Amino acid sequence: MSRDVAVLEQVAEIARELADQPDLDGLLQRAADLAVSYLDGCDGVSVMFVLKGGRVSTPAYSSTLARDGDLAQHEADEGPCLESIREHQTVVVEDLQTEQRWPAFRELSLELGVRSMVSTRLFLQGDTMGALNFYSTRPHAFGRTAQLYGQVFASHAAVALKSAITEAGLVEALHTRDVIGQAKGVVMAHEALPVEAAFDLLRQRSQRLNRPLRELAEEVVRTGAVPEDPRGATGRR
């Protein structure tokens, strides 16, 4: 098989994987998890949105590094992800150690261990709604091929997002994702779980309690704890 054919098959597989997700939450989380697996040297991927009033939301992320990197940009009000969204372009950071842009973000991110990044904006119905962000603890981790893969992921994710939510429900949908993203962080800390397992636990607990996922997530964020499983640890009633 030629390299070109292999790449085309990978691109098709990315589209299928995202299109097959049963709901918006699964789509966002799968986009982050899948992107990490395709990019060598990538230590975390986040999906960032800018909500009404300019507030930054990270509803899906593949690692705490990606989540905390997004939070650092929100705290500093600057950084490659925000610039990608505001300037409508892909932003590449070769090495934060020598980077001169965004001094406040640079300092916070170096403390986290971030060294290089790529941020690619997400289009939705002609507007830039957010960015797909790739983090690495190594300098110069993302070459031209990795950057192109990032754009492919962002394009497919945007198409899948457009299919998953309507324009009328966009603000409400993004608010719900923001709450779920916060709840995942609580579960990760409380249960010592990785991101994907934390999301699965929330969704499973929502089903077993017969409660909407957003309602459960709001309780988790408010109380800092996950409601008990009614079936117990073994899954039996």
N, C-alpha and C positions, 0 to 999 in steps of 0.2 A: 504494500500500500504506500502510495506516495505521501510525502509530508503534507502537500496541499489538501489531499483527500482526507487525511486524518484530521486536519484542522477544521475542515468543513463539517465533518461528522461530529466533532466536539461542539462546534457552534450550534448545530442542529439539536444535539443532546441538551445543551443549556436551555434552549427554547422550550423543548419538551418538558424538562424538569420543572421549569417555572410555570408553564401553562397547566401542568397536572396538579398543582397545589389546590387543596379543597377550599381554602379560605384566604382572606387577606393576611391574617397573622402568619399562617404557614408559608405564604408566598414571600413575605418580607424576610422571615427567618431563613428560609431555604436559599434565598438570593445571597444572604451574607455567608451562610455555611458553604454553599457551592462555590462561591467566588474564591474562598480561601483554598479550596482543594485544587483549583486550576492554576493558581499563580504561585510559582516557586518563590520561596523567600518571604511570603506574606504571613504575618503573624496575627492578623486580625482585619476584619471588614465590618464596616458599619453602614447603615442606611440612615441618612440624616434628612430631616425635613425642617423647614422654617414655617412655623405656624403664624396665625394672626398676631399682629403686634411685634413680630420679629423674634419670638421665642423659639429657641432651637429644641428640636425633639429628636431623639435617637431611639425609635421603636424596635429596631432589630440590630443585633451585633453578634459577632462570632466569638468574641473574647472580651475580657475585662479591659485589655489594652485598648481595643477599638472604642469601647464605651467611654473609658476615661479620657482618651484622646479627643473625642467629641465634646466631652464636658469641659476640657481645658480650653477649647475654642469658644465655647459658650461663655466661660468665665472671663476670658481675655477679650472677647468680642472681636476676634481676628483669627486668621488661620487659613490654610489651603482649602478646606471644605467650604467655609463661608465665602471665600473669594471665588471659588468655582461657581457657587450659586449666584453671587452678586454680579460677576463678570461674564457669566455664560460661557465658560471655557474649562477645559481640563487643566488642572494645576499639578505640576510635578515638583516634588522636593527631593533632591538628590541626597543631601546630607544636612540634617538640622544643626549639626555641630558647626558648620560653616555658613548656614543660612542667615541672610541679613534681613529678610522680611519678617514681619510679625514677631517682634522681640519678646512680647509678653507670652505669647503662645509658645514660642521657641523654648523659653526657660521652663515652663510647666511641662512640656512634652519631653524634654531631655530628662527631667526627673522621673518620668514614667518609663524611660528607656527607648522611646521612639527615635529613629534615626532617618528614615526615609518614608515618603508617602506619595500616593497618587489619588487625586480627587476628581471624579467625573460626574458632571451634573446629570440629574434625572429630568427628562422632559415629560410633561403630562399636558396634553391638549394645547401644545404650543408654548406653555409656560414652563419655567424652571421651578420645580417644586422642591428640589432637594439635591442631594449628591450621594454617590456611592463612593466610600472612602476606604482606601487600602493602606494598612500600616505595616511597617517592618522595623525590627530592632537592628537591622543591618543597614549601613549606608549603601547607596547606589543599588538598591535591591530590585528596582523596577526599570528594566530596559524597555526598548520600543515595543517588543512583542507583548510584554506584560501590560503596557499602557493600552495597546490595542484590545487585548482581552478585557481590560477594565471597561473600555467603551462598549464592547459587545455585551457584557453583563448589564451595563447601565441601559442600553437600548432595549434589551429583552425584558428587563425588569420594568421599564416604563410602559412597554406594550402590555405586559401582564397586569400592571397596576391599573391601566386605563380600562381593562376588561373587568377588573375586580370591584371597582367603585365607580359610582356615577358622579357627575359634576355637582349635583345637588347635595350629595352626601359626603363630599370630600372633607370639609372641615370637621364634621362629626367623626368620620372614619379616622382621620389623622389624630384627633384628640384621644380616641379609644386606643389607638396604637401607642400613643405616648404613655398612657396609663399602664398598658400591658408591659411596655419596655421597662418602666420603673419597677413594676411588680417582679419581673424576671430578676432584676438586680437584688431585690430583697430575698427572693428564693435562693439565688446563688450563694448569698452570704449566710442565710439561715440554715440551709440544707447542705452546704459545701458541694454544690453541683455545678457542672459546666453549663454553658448557655443553653445548648439544645435540650439537655435533660431538664433544665429549669422550666423551659417553655412547655415541654411535654408534661411535666408534673402539673403545671397550671391548667393546661387543657384537659388532662385526665380528671383532675379534682373538680373542675367545672362541670364535666359530664356526670360524675358520680354524685355530686351535690345537686344536680339539675338546676344550676344557676348560670346565667349568662357570664361569659368569660370576662367581659368588662366589669360587671358588678363584683365578681370575685377579685379581680385585679385591684379595684378601688379599695376593697377591704384589706387586702394584703399590704398595700401602700400605706393605708391609714393606721393599721395595727402593728405592722412590722412582723406579722406571723401568717402562716398558711393554715387555713381551717383544716381540722382533722378529716381524714378519709373515713366516710361512714361505713365502709366495708372493712376497715382495719388494715393493718400492714400486710396481711395475706391476701387482701382483695375479696374476702368472704363477708357476707352479711351476718 
